[in-house]
C-alpha cells in the first residue's frame, strides 16, 4: 500500500513538473498612454522625455509594451481639450498632462482614466480644491515643479542686495502664476522689498507690460509662467533696455531672460511621474490616494551671459546654466 501511494505521488509530481515546463509564459501587457503637452519649451520637453523614458524602461523590463500618443497643444487650452478628448475616445490606459491647462482639460474630459500631471505648480489651485492636503481623492495625481518660494525670494538679497522695488511679471490667464505671485510677495517683503505686480493677458501685450515692469523697478521676478517661458526674447529685451535684472522661477526662463533661479531638473520630475505611472499600470496603485510629489532637490543656477551684461556678481555656490552651445560641445566630446 505504501509503495502504491509513493508511486502515485511520484506520478503526480512528474505530471506537475511536465505541466509547469510546458505551461505558456504569462502574457505581456500592452499599454497605451496619451501625453498632452501644453507648449514646446525646454522645461516641458524635458519632463515629457523623462516620463517616456522611465515608464518605457520599466515596462519593457517586465516584457510589456507601451505605445505613446504624444500631442502638443501649441499653447492653446482649447487644443488641450481636443487632444485629451481623443485620448478618452481611444480608451487610453493613462493620460499624462504636461502643464496646468493640459491637466485642467484632462480633468474635464474624464473621471475614469487615471491622469498624472507634471510641470504643474499647485494642484489645489489648478483643480479648484480649497482644502488641499496633497491628494485629490479623484482620478488625478502627479508631480509639482514648484521650488520653495521663500528660497526664491532669498536670491534677491544674495544677488541684488540694493534692489528695494521688485516687480512680479506674469500672465493673468495662468492661475498657478498668480498663486506664485501671491505666495512669494510676503517673502520678498521679509527681504525688505516693496512689491508691485504686473500682469499681461497673453503674448500680445507682454512687450508693453514687461517694458513698464522693468522701467519702474530695481528687479523683476518671473514665476514658472508658460506664456513668459514661450516669449523670453521679449522679456530679455525689456530687461537689457532698462538695465534691470530678472530672477525667474525655473531654469528655462532664467536661461532665456533672467540672471538666476532656484531650479529643479524637469527631466527628473518627468521620471518621477513615470514611476507613478508604472505603479498605476502594473501594480494597480490607486491614483486617488497617491500624494502629489515634489522635485527631490533644488539648485542655485545663474545665467552667465545675462549676469555679465548686467554687471551681476555671483556667489561661488551658484552653478552656471549650460547654454545650447555648451550642451552640444559636451555631447560631441562624449
KEKE-622686 format. One record per residue (C-alpha): residue in three letters; x, y, z. Coordinates in steps of 0.1 Angstrom, whole numbers, plus 5000, padded with zeros to 4 digits. Example, Ala and Ser with C-alpha at 12.3 -4.5 7.8 and 13.67 -1.06 7.14 Angstrom:
2
ala512349555078ser513749895071
***
This chain:
334
unk500050005000unk502850245009unk504550164976unk501450234957unk501050574974unk504650654967unk504150574930unk501050784928unk502851084945unk505751044921unk503451034891unk501651344903unk504951524909unk506251434874unk502951544858unk503151874877unk506651934866unk505651854830unk502752094831unk504952364845unk507652314819unk505252344790unk502852604805unk502752924785unk504553224799unk502553504814unk501153724787unk502754054782unk500654364788unk500254634761unk499554984773unk498655304755unk499455634772unk498355974759unk500656274765unk499256624762unk501956894765unk500857254765unk503657404745unk507057324732unk509657454757unk512857314771unk511457254806unk508257084794unk510156894767unk512556764794unk509656654816unk508056464788unk511356304778unk511956184814unk508456044817unk508555854785unk512055704791unk511355604827unk507955444820unk509155264788unk512255124805unk510354994835unk507554834814unk509954674789unk511954524818unk508754334826unk508354224790unk505454474784unk505054724757unk503755084757unk502555304729unk502755674735unk500455914717unk502256244723unk500556564713unk501456934716unk498857194720unk501057484708unk500057694739unk496257674733unk493957554761unk491157464736unk493557244717unk494457074750unk490756984754unk490656844718unk493756634724unk492656474757unk489156404744unk490856204717unk492756004743unk489455934761unk487755814728unk490755594722unk490355444757unk494055514766unk495155344798unk496655664813unk496856034804unk499956244812unk499156614813unk502256834810unk501457184824unk498357324842unk496057384812unk496657034800unk495856894834unk492657104836unk491556984802unk492156624812unk490156674844unk487256804824unk487456514799unk487356214821unk486756104857unk487755734850unk491055724832unk494055784855unk495656124850unk499156224860unk500156594858unk503656724856unk505157074854unk502157184875unk502857444902unk499957394926unk497357124923unk494957294947unk494857594925unk494857414892unk492057174902unk490057424923unk490457224956unk490157464985unk491357235013unk494457094996unk496256825015unk498356654989unk495956404974unk492956474951unk490656194960unk489956164923unk491556004892unk494356264893unk497856294909unk501256384896unk504356594903unk504856964910unk507657184897unk507357444925unk510657544940unk510557684976unk509358044971unk511058165003unk514258034988unk513558214955unk513058534975unk516458494992unk518158504958unk517258874957unk519158964989unk522058734978unk522458874943unk520759214944unk521059354979unk520359704967unk517059614950unk514259764971unk511559784945unk510659444929unk508059394902unk506459054896unk505558984860unk503158704850unk500258604827unk496858674843unk495358374824unk497558134844unk496258064879unk499457894890unk501358214882unk499058424903unk499458164932unk503258204930unk503058584929unk500758594959unk502858344978unk506258504972unk505158854979unk505358835017unk508758655014unk510058944993unk508759195018unk510559005045unk513759065025unk512959445027unk511459484992unk508459674981unk506459464956unk504359554926unk502659304903unk502359344866unk500059114846unk499659064809unk496658884793unk498658704766unk501758734745unk500259024725unk500659274754unk503659124770unk506159374755unk504359674768unk503759534803unk507359404805unk508759734795unk506759904822unk507759654849unk511459674842unk511460054839unk509660104872unk511659864894unk515159774906unk514559404898unk511759174885unk510558824895unk509058594868unk507358284881unk507057954863unk504758104837unk504257924804unk503458234784unk506658414796unk508658094790unk507558094754unk508458464749unk511758504768unk513158714740unk510658984746unk511458984783unk515158984778unk514959284755unk513059484782unk515559374809unk518559484789unk517059804777unk516259914813unk519559754826unk517359584853unk517759214861unk515158944865unk515158634888unk513058354875unk511058054888unk512757794866unk515857724846unk514357764811unk513058114817unk516258214835unk518358094806unk516258294782unk515858624801unk516958614837unk520058624858unk519358334882unk516858084896unk516457814923unk515957534898unk514857174896unk515556914869unk512456884848unk513756554834unk514056414869unk510556544875unk509256364845unk510956044856unk509256064890unk505956094871unk506955794850unk507455594882unk504055684894unk502555574860unk504255234863unk502855184898unk499355254884unk499555054853unk501454744866unk500854734903unk497254874904unk498155174926unk495155394934unk495755724918unk493255894941unk495355824971unk498755894956unk500356204970unk501556474946unk505356454946unk507856734946unk511256754930unk513956574950unk516456864950unk516957224941unk520057404927unk521057774926unk521757854890unk522758164871unk522858284835unk526458374829unk525758594798unk523058804814unk524958844846unk527958974827unk525859214806unk524159354837unk527259354859unk525959104885unk528558934907unk527558574915unk528558384947unk530558064944unk527657834954unk525757914921unk526057684891unk526157834856unk523257724834unk524657534804unk524057714771unk522957534739unk526557564726unk528057414758unk525557124758unk526357054721unk530057064728unk529656834757unk527656584736unk530256584709unk533056534734unk531356224747
***
